[in-house]
Amino acid sequence: WAVIGTGVIANEMAQALQRMDKTLYGVANRTQAKAIDFAKKYGVKKVYDEIDEVFDDENVDIIYLATSHNTHYQFMKKALEHGKHLFVEKSITLNSRKEKNLILAEAMTIWHMPIYKELWKIVQSGELGKMQIMTVNFGSFKEYDMNNRFFNMNLAGGALLDIGVYALSAVRSFMSKQPNEIVSQVKFAPTGSDEQATILLKNEDQQMATIALSMHSKQPKRIMISLEKGYIEVYEFPRGQKATIVDAVTGKQTVIEKGNTEKALYYEMCDMEEAVRNQDDSHLNLEYTKDVMDIMSQLRKEWKMQYPGEKW
């Protein structure tokens, strides 16, 4: 494994490898001094002088891309052209625009947390009836610093790509089909990034979802999945470990706990290694990743919110 970037997620990634009794092989960063400090902290063998050197290193099998959204595509293209398997921090690209037998996957916690694998089984079994409607809330309070990545258009900032991707991924994972009717409202930050949004979705099976996002207003990180015979609630859902199922008739509550929030990146990376070893990416949900990117692209086009240098 090699990582590009040395921020919070890169640190969690290195720690996840330690849980796997492994050591991160290489690190690259735009500021090399940060890469050197990172390498000392985690015992990383290789520090690259330039980011492009990662792609040429024959010892690298998988690259974890932990840089800002707007850099993903250029690095992804180079990595795949150089024969590297690629695990990309969400959102995988700015917009939705396999011939070398390489594995490409999005580091979306929802695809990998054990609680969701259990809930998908329950919902797909039909024991709770058909999924009818979902509500999703995700809001963070970020100070109005228009230079940071949360609001900076040059860094592909905004609520949709940063936190909305979790909400849409959760919705897509429980819907039987991709939503084909989508309406929304948006409030822009002074920079032009999306600060707040509400999104309504419906698919051909008449399943519906509502999403409320905010980047300057705190909300609970909560999903509610309403089915014919009950509903399911998950709090702190991006890295959820506990769900409550409520019987629609009796009100009886059943609590299910699976996995550990603190091991989110461990689960991601174990799944990625399994995919590379077996050359089978079916459990990485790349089709859902593509569906979510399509939705986010459609929304931003409707909002006329295009990032500098972005091509639609």
N, C-alpha and C positions, 0 to 999 in steps of 0.2 A: 504494500500500500504506500502511496505517496499522497500528500495533501497540498493543494494550492490554496493559500490563505492561512492566516494565523489568528483569526478572531475567536469568538466564543464557541462557535460550532466546531472549529478545527481543534480546539482544546478538548471538547467533549468527545470528538472522534478519536483523538490520541488516547484518552482515558478509556474509551470503549475497547480499543485494541489491547490495552493492558489487561482488561477484564478477560479478554480472550487468550491471555498469556502470550501475547505477541507484542512486538515493538514496531512502531512506525518506521518505515525505511527512509523516506525522503520528504522534504518540505521545501516549498518555494513561496515567495511572497514579493509583492511589488517593492516593499522596503526590506532589503536583505537583513538589516540589523535585527528586525523583528523575527525573521526566520532563524537567525543564529540564536537568539534568546529562546525561541520556541524549541529548537533542537536540543539545547542544553537542558531545558526543563523536562523533556520526555525521552532523552537518550536517543535522539534521531541520528542515524548514521550519516545521511547525506543532506547537505544544504546546497541548493543550486544558486549559482550567481545570477542566472536569468530564468524566468518562468519557462521559456521555450525549451530549456534543457531537460525538463521533466519528460517531455514527449519523446526525446531521443534516447532516454536511459533504458537499456534493454532489461535491466533488473526490475523495472516497475511493471506490475501486472494490472493493478487497479488504481485509478486516480480518483480521489475524493475532491470534488470541486466546491470550495467553501468561500467563494468570492461574491461580490455584489451581483445582483441579477443582470445588470447590463453587460457584464463581462462573460457570461456563461456561454453564449453561442460561439464566440471566437475560440474559446478554450476547448469547448466540446468538439468543434470541427477538427482542430489540430490533434486532439487526443485520439479520436476515432480514426483519422487518417494515418496515425502512427501506430495503430493496432492496440490501443489501450482500452481495457474495460473501464467504464465510466459511471461513477455514482455522483449525482449532481444535487446539491442543496436546492430546496424549493425556493421560488418557483423555477422550474427547470429551464425555461427561456422566457423572453419577453412576450412572445406570441407564438401561435402554432403555424408555422410555415413548414435493412440489415443484410448488408451484403458481405460483411467481413467476419461473420460469426462472433461479433462482439456483443457484450451485454451493456446496455444503457438503461439506467434506472434513476428515478427521482428519489432523493432522500426525504420522502414524505413519511413522517412517523406513523400516520394512520394506516398505511399499508402494512406495517410491521409489528405494531403493538399486539401482544397476545389477546388483550380484551376484545379487539375488533375481530380477530380471527374466530373467537368464540361467538360473538354476537352475529356475525355473518352466518354462521352455521344455524343459529337459532332462528333467525329471520328467514333464511332460505328453506328451512325445514317445513315452514308453514304452520307450526304449532301455535303461533300467535295470529294467524291469519295474514291477510295481505297488508303490506306497508301502505299507509294512506297519505300521511303528511309528516314532514319534518320541520322543526324550527331550530335555527342555529344562531347563537349569539357569540360574538368575539369582539371585544373592545379593549384597547390599551390607551392609557393616557401618556402621550409623548409630549414633552415640552415643545413649544414652537421655536425650534432651532431649524431654520430653513436650510442649513448647510449639511445636516445629518442625513443619513440614507432614508429615513422615514418620510421625509418631505422633499428631498432633492430629486428633481426630474433627471438630472444628469446621472444619478445613481439608480434610476428606475424605481423611485420611491412611490409610496402610496399604500393605502390599506389593502387593495385588492391583491396585489402580488405578494405582499408581506404576510398578511393574516387571512385574507379572503381565500387563498389557495387551500388552507386547512378546512375552512367551512365547506367549500365546494367539493373538496375531496371526500369529506364525510358524507355529504349528500349523494354524490355519485356512487359511492360504495354501497349504499342501501337502496338505491333506485334500480328497478329492473331494466330500465333503458335510459339512454341519454336524454336529458331534458331538451325539448324542441320548441318550447314556448318560454321566453324569458323577457321580463320587464324589470325596470330598475329606476331608482332615483339616486342622485349623487350630489354631494357637497364637496367643493374643491377647497384645498388649502391655498394660501396666498401664492405659493409656487406654481399652482396648476395641477398638483398631484391630487389624487382622490383621498380626501380626509375621512369621509363618511359615506356609507351607501346602504341602501336596502335593495334586496334582490328577491324576486318571485320567480319560481321555476315550476314547470309542469311537463310531464312526458306523455307519450302516447297511451300509457297504461293508466293515465289520470292520477298518477302519483304527483304530489305537490311538495314544495319546500319554500320556506321563507328564511332569509339570511339578513342579519343586521350587523354591519361592520363599523367600527369607529377607531380612529387613530389618535383622537384627542379627547376621548371620553371613555371611561372605564366601564366594561360590561363583564358579566360572568362568561367564562369560556364553557358554554353549555350546549349540548345537543339533546333534543327530544325527538324520538322516533315513535310516531303514533301508528299502531296497527289495529286491526279489527278487534282483537281480543285483549289488548293491553298496550302499554306504552313503556318505552325504555328511556332512561335519562343517564347521561354521562356528563359529569362535571370535569373541568380541566381537560377537556376532550382531546387536544392535540397530542398529549402524551398520557392519555387516560389509562387507569389501571382498575377502575371499579365502575360497575354499572348497576342501576336499580331497575328491575322489571316490575311494573305495577299491573295487576290483573284488572281488566276493565270492569268486571262485574263485582268482584268481592273486595277489591282494593288491596288485596294481599300483596306484600312487597317481597321480592326475592332479590338478594344482593349477590352479584357475581364479581369476584376479584380474580384477575389474571395478570401476571406480569408485574413490572415495577417501573414506575415513571422514570426513575433515575437511570434505568438501563435502556432508554429509548434508542440511543445510537448503537448500542450493543446489538439489539434486535435487528436494526437496519443492516448492520455490517455482516452479521451472521447470515442473513438472508441473501445478501449480495455475494458473499463467498460461496454459498451453496449454489447460486445460479451460475457462477463462473465455473465451478468445479464440474457441475452436471450439464453445462450448456443448456440450461432450461430456465427461462425467465418468466414462466407462467405465473409465479407467485409474486412477481414484482409489480404487477398491475400497470404496466406501461400504457395499455389501452385506456385505462381510466385517467392516467396522467394526460394523455392526448385529449381526451374529452374535456377535462378541466381547463386545459390551455385554450381549447376552442371557445369555451364559454367566456373565459376572461378576455380573449381577443375580441369577441363579439361585443362584450360590454364596453370595452375601451373605445372601440370604433364608434359605438353609439354615443359615447361621452365625448368623442373627438379629442381623446387624451392620448397623444402620441409622444413617445419619448424622443429626445434629440438623437438623430441618426438612425432611428428605427425604420425598418421597411415592412410595410403591410402587404 
